[in-house]
């Protein structure tokens, strides 16, 4: 999750997220690797937990960067 958050986070030095800079497209969540437009039902609880964890990681990375 840390790697996903970092790779999907905007970086001022390159003007975009690192993943987007390398591959020319936005990185999708590791919960769902399906093609855009394909939808599968994923347990709501799993989605909520993943979103919460990604937010915690992003907040911690921001705090570490600010220090």
Secondary structure by P-SEA (a helix, b strand, c coil): caaaaaaacccccccccccccccccccccccccccccbbbbccaaaaaaaaaaaaaaaaaaaaaaac
